Amino acid sequence: MRIINTSSQTVPFGKYWGYDLQEMAETDPHYALWMLRETDLRSKYPDAYYDLEYYLRAVPRARSWMSWH
């Protein structure tokens, strides 16, 4: 079981650089899903990748889009 880091994780690049990762996932889940699929987020920022994936599972409209995962 992975425990989410209690310190606020921020978006490490892109148009939401510096934003709170959870807030960005809730505000723009489409962009968050793009980050998971189309970038090297997983290899360069594994903590951010797994946190973002966790946050998206809590966003109702994103859950249906996550069937690819």
C-alpha positions as CSV (number, residue, x, y, z in Angstrom):
1,M,0.0,0.0,0.0
2,R,1.4,3.4,-1.0
3,I,0.8,6.3,1.4
4,I,0.3,9.7,-0.2
5,N,2.9,12.3,0.8
6,T,1.3,14.7,3.2
7,S,3.3,17.6,1.9
8,S,1.5,19.3,-1.0
9,Q,2.8,18.0,-4.3
10,T,3.0,20.5,-7.1
11,V,2.8,20.1,-10.9
12,P,6.5,19.8,-12.0
13,F,6.1,21.2,-15.6
14,G,3.7,22.5,-18.2
15,K,0.9,25.0,-18.1
16,Y,0.0,24.3,-14.5
17,W,3.7,24.3,-13.3
18,G,3.8,25.0,-9.6
19,Y,0.0,24.5,-9.0
20,D,-1.2,22.0,-6.4
21,L,-1.4,18.6,-8.0
22,Q,-4.7,17.7,-6.4
23,E,-6.3,21.0,-7.3
24,M,-5.1,20.7,-10.9
25,A,-6.6,17.2,-11.2
26,E,-9.9,18.4,-9.9
27,T,-10.0,21.6,-12.0
28,D,-8.7,20.1,-15.3
29,P,-8.9,16.3,-15.2
30,H,-8.5,16.1,-19.0
31,Y,-5.0,17.8,-18.8
32,A,-4.2,15.6,-15.8
33,L,-5.0,12.5,-17.8
34,W,-2.8,13.8,-20.6
35,M,0.0,14.1,-18.2
36,L,-0.3,10.5,-17.1
37,R,-0.5,9.2,-20.7
38,E,1.6,11.4,-22.9
39,T,4.5,12.6,-20.8
40,D,7.5,11.0,-19.1
41,L,6.0,12.0,-15.7
42,R,6.2,8.4,-14.5
43,S,9.9,8.0,-15.1
44,K,11.0,11.5,-14.1
45,Y,8.6,12.3,-11.3
46,P,7.2,8.9,-10.0
47,D,5.8,10.4,-6.8
48,A,3.9,13.0,-8.8
49,Y,2.7,10.3,-11.2
50,Y,1.2,8.1,-8.5
51,D,-0.2,11.0,-6.5
52,L,-1.9,12.3,-9.6
53,E,-3.3,8.9,-10.5
54,Y,-4.7,8.7,-6.9
55,Y,-6.3,12.1,-7.1
56,L,-7.9,11.4,-10.4
57,R,-9.7,8.4,-9.0
58,A,-11.6,10.7,-6.7
59,V,-12.8,12.9,-9.7
60,P,-16.1,11.3,-10.9
61,R,-15.8,12.5,-14.5
62,A,-12.2,11.3,-14.7
63,R,-12.8,7.8,-13.5
64,S,-14.7,6.8,-16.7
65,W,-11.8,8.2,-18.7
66,M,-9.3,6.1,-16.8
67,S,-10.4,2.8,-18.3
68,W,-7.2,2.8,-20.3
69,H,-5.2,2.3,-17.2
